[in-house]
Amino acid sequence: MDVLIFDMDGVLVDVSKSYRKTIQQTIQIYLKTCMGFQRQAGDWVTDGEISLFKSAGGFNNDWDLTSGLLLYLLSVSGIPPLPKQKRFSSIEENLYYLKTKTSKFRQKKIIRLRRRDRRMFLEKVKRSGGGLRGIHRVLGTSWDGWVYRSGDLNKNNLIKRIFQEIYLGEKFSSHYDLPRLFYKEKGLYRQEKMLVPKKILSTLRKKIQMGIASGRPRFEAELALKRFRLFPYFKSMVTLNECEEEETRLFRLTGKKTRRSKPHPYSILRAVQEIGIPRPICGYVGDVVDDMIAAQRAKKDLNLHAIAFLHGPNNKKTVRELMIQAGADVVIQDPRELFCFVFKQNY
């Protein structure tokens, strides 16, 4: 093997207490602060539900995942549909509108009993292509008017505004030049830990070239690399920013909107290309279904091994089966297994 490309979240970095908790807290703030629902015991959405939605595919972007979870929760909440959104001149105007619109439902708790159908719902979403597109094909646009997830952070995009405040914390204002409105604590990025020990990365670096293909924004990917001092280990890194730049370039050329984030293979192909080895034998390590689909699609242009890395307490038998169905060539549960796999390919 000549080149090994890593996904970042759930592979290089444990995000169970950062991005996952950010999703949960964003949903809580949106439902409680923005819509006025009563707080209930326990999490508004569970780790298991986040994993289930991820397994449906198409949710490589955590802002999309948060929006999808909210659309689902609202669809079973008992509140009436609201298909159309309004445009606002400020976040404050947006909040006032939502609170006024939900005033008659203030005493109503989010209904949990009807969430038993979530597996059936997600099967339909998966068959419909996954992601927000799949959710819209199943639910229609009936609840879109409740979930403000696009546009500027200081006007309409409540989902991203809340999410970024929670994840970045004290770094939010300097990065976006906006005040924090919803979350005043330290950023949850501080809760992240490395999953692959530096000792293993150091040994791998002596044998192969390594890169990163991540769905993170570049600022957040670089934040993790700086915190863990990982820059010297990787020769290339492709992030959400590069995928969006490619989408913009293609739109200008063709007039058609396309997606270049995973499960599209663009980030993997570009990360390998930037390393610059002619006709390399490659590996790609990911932890979700979209990673394996992207790796399989990359095989049209690369000699590549799709490596699924399972970490955490989830039902590994079920996830393993999903990964293999999505195209994993090998499934590992420990970073040492990764080293052994690469070593076998080279000898």
C-alpha positions as CSV (number, residue, x, y, z in Angstrom):
1,M,0.0,0.0,0.0
2,D,1.3,3.4,-1.0
3,V,-1.4,5.8,0.3
4,L,-3.8,5.7,3.3
5,I,-6.6,8.3,3.5
6,F,-8.5,8.8,6.8
7,D,-11.9,10.2,7.6
8,M,-11.4,12.4,10.7
9,D,-14.5,12.1,12.9
10,G,-15.0,8.7,14.4
11,V,-11.7,7.5,12.9
12,L,-8.8,9.8,13.9
13,V,-10.8,11.7,16.5
14,D,-13.4,10.6,19.0
15,V,-16.4,13.0,18.5
16,S,-18.9,11.2,20.8
17,K,-18.6,14.1,23.3
18,S,-18.2,16.9,20.8
19,Y,-20.2,16.7,17.5
20,R,-22.7,14.1,18.8
21,K,-23.4,16.2,22.0
22,T,-23.5,19.3,19.8
23,I,-26.3,17.7,17.7
24,Q,-28.2,16.8,20.9
25,Q,-27.8,20.3,22.5
26,T,-28.7,22.1,19.2
27,I,-32.0,20.1,19.0
28,Q,-32.7,20.9,22.7
29,I,-32.1,24.6,22.3
30,Y,-34.1,24.8,19.0
31,L,-37.1,23.0,20.5
32,K,-36.9,24.7,23.9
33,T,-35.6,28.2,23.3
34,C,-36.7,28.8,19.7
35,M,-40.0,26.9,19.7
36,G,-41.0,27.0,23.4
37,F,-41.5,23.3,24.0
38,Q,-41.2,22.1,27.6
39,R,-38.0,20.4,28.6
40,Q,-38.4,16.7,29.2
41,A,-36.4,14.2,31.2
42,G,-33.4,12.8,29.3
43,D,-32.0,13.8,25.9
44,W,-34.3,15.2,23.3
45,V,-32.6,12.8,20.9
46,T,-30.5,9.8,21.9
47,D,-27.1,8.6,20.7
48,G,-28.9,5.6,19.3
49,E,-31.2,7.7,17.2
50,I,-28.2,9.7,15.8
51,S,-26.5,6.4,14.8
52,L,-29.7,5.1,13.2
53,F,-30.1,8.3,11.1
54,K,-26.4,8.1,10.1
55,S,-26.9,4.5,9.0
56,A,-29.6,5.6,6.5
57,G,-26.9,7.4,4.5
58,G,-26.7,10.9,3.1
59,F,-26.0,12.5,6.5
60,N,-22.3,13.1,6.3
61,N,-23.0,16.8,7.1
62,D,-23.9,17.2,10.8
63,W,-26.0,20.4,10.1
64,D,-28.1,18.2,7.7
65,L,-28.3,15.5,10.2
66,T,-29.5,17.9,12.9
67,S,-32.1,19.3,10.5
68,G,-33.2,15.8,9.6
69,L,-33.7,14.8,13.2
70,L,-35.7,17.9,13.9
71,L,-37.9,17.4,10.9
72,Y,-38.6,13.8,12.0
73,L,-39.3,14.9,15.7
74,L,-41.7,17.6,14.6
75,S,-43.5,15.2,12.2
76,V,-44.4,13.0,15.2
77,S,-44.8,15.8,17.8
78,G,-48.5,16.5,17.2
79,I,-48.0,20.1,16.0
80,P,-49.5,21.0,12.6
81,P,-47.4,21.1,9.4
82,L,-45.9,24.4,8.3
83,P,-44.6,24.0,4.8
84,K,-43.4,27.6,4.0
85,Q,-40.5,29.6,5.5
86,K,-40.3,33.3,5.8
87,R,-37.2,35.5,5.3
88,F,-35.9,37.6,8.2
89,S,-33.6,40.5,8.5
90,S,-32.2,39.2,11.8
91,I,-31.9,36.1,14.0
92,E,-34.0,38.0,16.7
93,E,-36.8,38.5,14.2
94,N,-36.6,34.8,13.3
95,L,-36.9,33.8,17.0
96,Y,-39.8,36.1,17.6
97,Y,-41.7,34.6,14.7
98,L,-41.1,31.0,15.8
99,K,-42.1,31.8,19.4
100,T,-45.3,33.6,18.3
101,K,-46.2,30.8,15.9
102,T,-45.8,28.1,18.5
103,S,-47.4,30.0,21.4
104,K,-50.5,27.8,21.4
105,F,-48.4,24.7,21.7
106,R,-46.2,26.0,24.6
107,Q,-47.6,23.5,27.1
108,K,-47.3,20.5,24.8
109,K,-44.3,18.1,25.2
110,I,-42.7,16.5,22.3
111,I,-44.5,13.2,21.9
112,R,-42.1,10.2,22.3
113,L,-44.5,7.3,22.0
114,R,-44.9,7.5,18.3
115,R,-41.1,7.4,17.8
116,R,-41.3,3.6,17.9
117,D,-41.8,3.8,14.1
118,R,-38.4,5.4,13.5
119,R,-36.8,2.3,12.0
120,M,-39.6,1.9,9.5
121,F,-39.3,5.6,8.8
122,L,-35.6,5.4,8.2
123,E,-35.9,2.4,6.0
124,K,-38.2,4.5,3.8
125,V,-35.6,7.4,3.9
126,K,-32.8,5.0,2.9
127,R,-34.8,3.6,0.0
128,S,-35.5,7.2,-1.1
129,G,-31.8,8.0,-1.3
130,G,-31.0,9.0,2.3
131,G,-30.2,12.3,3.7
132,L,-32.5,15.4,3.7
133,R,-33.5,14.5,0.2
134,G,-34.8,11.1,1.4
135,I,-36.6,12.7,4.3
136,H,-38.3,15.2,2.0
137,R,-39.4,12.3,-0.3
138,V,-40.9,10.6,2.7
139,L,-42.4,13.5,4.6
140,G,-42.7,16.0,1.8
141,T,-42.0,19.6,2.8
142,S,-44.8,19.8,5.3
143,W,-42.6,20.7,8.3
144,D,-39.9,22.8,6.5
145,G,-41.5,26.0,7.8
146,W,-40.5,25.1,11.4
147,V,-36.8,24.3,10.6
148,Y,-34.6,27.2,9.6
149,R,-31.4,25.6,8.2
150,S,-30.1,27.7,5.3
151,G,-29.0,31.3,4.6
152,D,-26.9,33.7,6.7
153,L,-26.0,32.9,10.4
154,N,-27.2,36.4,11.4
155,K,-30.6,36.0,9.7
156,N,-32.2,32.7,8.8
157,N,-29.9,29.9,9.6
158,L,-30.8,29.0,13.2
159,I,-29.6,25.4,13.0
160,K,-26.1,26.3,11.9
161,R,-25.9,29.3,14.3
162,I,-26.8,27.3,17.3
163,F,-24.6,24.3,16.3
164,Q,-21.5,26.4,15.7
165,E,-21.9,28.4,18.9
166,I,-22.0,25.1,20.9
167,Y,-19.2,23.3,19.0
168,L,-16.8,26.3,18.8
169,G,-17.8,28.0,22.0
170,E,-15.3,30.8,22.8
171,K,-13.9,30.6,19.2
172,F,-17.2,31.3,17.6
173,S,-17.2,35.1,17.7
174,S,-13.7,35.5,16.4
175,H,-14.3,33.1,13.6
176,Y,-17.7,34.4,12.4
177,D,-17.5,38.0,13.7
178,L,-20.8,37.5,15.5
179,P,-21.9,37.5,19.1
180,R,-22.9,34.3,20.9
181,L,-26.6,34.3,21.5
182,F,-27.5,30.8,22.5
183,Y,-24.5,29.2,24.2
184,K,-22.0,30.9,26.5
185,E,-19.9,27.9,27.7
186,K,-16.6,26.5,26.4
187,G,-16.8,24.9,23.0
188,L,-17.4,21.1,22.9
189,Y,-14.5,20.7,20.5
190,R,-12.4,20.6,23.7
191,Q,-14.0,17.2,24.6
192,E,-12.4,15.5,21.6
193,K,-9.8,12.8,22.0
194,M,-7.5,10.9,19.6
195,L,-8.6,7.5,18.5
196,V,-5.5,6.4,16.6
197,P,-2.3,6.7,18.8
198,K,0.5,8.8,17.5
199,K,2.8,5.8,17.9
200,I,0.8,4.0,15.2
201,L,0.6,7.1,13.0
202,S,4.4,7.5,13.3
203,T,5.0,3.9,12.3
204,L,2.6,4.1,9.4
205,R,4.2,7.4,8.2
206,K,7.5,5.5,7.7
207,K,5.9,3.1,5.3
208,I,3.2,5.0,3.4
209,Q,1.9,8.5,2.7
210,M,-1.2,9.6,4.6
211,G,-4.0,12.1,3.9
212,I,-7.4,13.2,5.2
213,A,-10.8,13.3,3.5
214,S,-13.2,14.9,6.0
215,G,-16.7,16.4,6.0
216,R,-15.6,19.0,8.5
217,P,-15.2,22.7,7.6
218,R,-11.5,23.4,7.1
219,F,-11.3,25.6,10.1
220,E,-12.6,22.8,12.4
221,A,-10.4,20.2,10.8
222,E,-7.3,22.4,11.3
223,L,-8.4,23.1,14.8
224,A,-8.2,19.3,15.6
225,L,-4.9,18.9,13.8
226,K,-3.4,21.8,15.8
227,R,-4.8,20.6,19.2
228,F,-3.3,17.1,18.7
229,R,-0.2,18.3,16.7
230,L,-1.0,16.1,13.8
231,F,-0.1,18.3,10.8
232,P,3.3,16.6,10.2
233,Y,1.7,13.2,9.7
234,F,-0.5,14.1,6.7
235,K,0.5,15.2,3.2
236,S,-3.0,16.2,2.1
237,M,-6.4,17.2,3.5
238,V,-9.7,17.8,1.7
239,T,-12.6,19.2,3.7
240,L,-16.1,20.5,3.3
241,N,-14.7,23.8,2.0
242,E,-13.0,22.1,-1.0
243,C,-16.1,20.1,-1.8
244,E,-18.2,23.2,-1.8
245,E,-15.7,25.1,-3.9
246,E,-15.9,22.3,-6.5
247,E,-19.7,22.4,-6.4
248,T,-19.6,26.1,-7.1
249,R,-17.1,25.6,-10.0
250,L,-19.3,22.9,-11.6
251,F,-22.4,25.0,-11.2
252,R,-20.7,27.9,-13.0
253,L,-19.7,25.5,-15.8
254,T,-23.0,23.5,-16.2
255,G,-25.7,25.5,-14.4
256,K,-26.6,22.3,-12.4
257,K,-26.3,21.9,-8.7
258,T,-24.4,18.9,-7.6
259,R,-23.0,17.5,-4.3
260,R,-19.3,16.6,-3.9
261,S,-19.3,15.7,-0.2
262,K,-19.4,12.0,0.7
263,P,-20.9,9.7,-0.4
264,H,-19.5,11.3,-3.5
265,P,-15.8,10.1,-3.9
266,Y,-14.5,13.6,-4.7
267,S,-12.7,14.2,-1.3
268,I,-11.0,10.8,-1.4
269,L,-9.9,11.1,-5.0
270,R,-8.6,14.6,-4.5
271,A,-6.7,13.7,-1.2
272,V,-5.0,10.9,-3.1
273,Q,-4.2,13.1,-6.1
274,E,-2.7,15.9,-3.9
275,I,-0.2,13.4,-2.5
276,G,1.1,12.9,-6.0
277,I,2.1,9.2,-6.3
278,P,1.5,7.8,-9.7
279,R,-1.0,4.9,-9.8
280,P,-0.9,4.2,-6.1
281,I,-2.4,1.3,-4.1
282,C,-4.6,3.0,-1.6
283,G,-6.7,2.5,1.5
284,Y,-9.5,4.6,2.9
285,V,-10.6,4.4,6.5
286,G,-14.1,5.5,7.5
287,D,-16.7,4.8,10.2
288,V,-20.1,5.3,8.5
289,V,-22.1,4.0,5.6
290,D,-21.4,7.1,3.5
291,D,-17.6,6.5,3.8
292,M,-17.9,3.0,2.4
293,I,-20.1,4.1,-0.5
294,A,-17.7,6.8,-1.3
295,A,-14.8,4.4,-1.2
296,Q,-16.6,2.0,-3.5
297,R,-17.3,4.8,-6.0
298,A,-13.6,5.8,-5.8
299,K,-12.6,2.4,-7.0
300,K,-13.6,3.4,-10.5
301,D,-10.5,5.5,-10.5
302,L,-8.2,4.0,-7.8
303,N,-6.8,0.7,-6.7
304,L,-8.3,1.1,-3.2
305,H,-9.2,-0.9,-0.1
306,A,-12.4,0.2,1.8
307,I,-11.6,-0.1,5.5
308,A,-14.4,0.3,8.0
309,F,-13.4,1.3,11.5
310,L,-16.0,0.6,14.3
311,H,-15.5,2.4,17.6
312,G,-17.8,2.8,20.5
313,P,-20.6,0.9,22.3
314,N,-23.1,0.7,19.4
315,N,-24.3,-2.7,18.2
316,K,-21.2,-3.6,16.3
317,K,-22.7,-6.7,14.7
318,T,-25.5,-4.6,13.1
319,V,-23.1,-1.8,12.0
320,R,-20.6,-4.4,10.7
321,E,-23.3,-5.8,8.4
322,L,-24.3,-2.4,7.2
323,M,-20.7,-1.5,6.5
324,I,-20.1,-4.7,4.5
325,Q,-23.4,-4.1,2.6
326,A,-22.1,-0.6,1.8
327,G,-18.9,-2.0,0.3
328,A,-16.3,-2.4,3.2
329,D,-13.5,-4.8,2.2
330,V,-12.4,-5.2,5.8
331,V,-13.8,-4.2,9.2
332,I,-11.6,-3.4,12.1
333,Q,-12.3,-2.4,15.7
334,D,-8.8,-1.4,16.9
335,P,-6.1,0.9,15.4
336,R,-3.6,-1.9,15.8
337,E,-5.6,-4.0,13.3
338,L,-5.2,-1.1,10.8
339,F,-1.4,-1.3,11.2
340,C,-1.5,-5.1,10.7
341,F,-3.7,-4.7,7.6
342,V,-1.4,-2.2,6.0
343,F,1.7,-4.2,6.9
344,K,0.2,-7.3,5.2
345,Q,-0.5,-5.4,2.0
346,N,3.1,-4.3,1.8
347,Y,4.7,-7.7,2.3
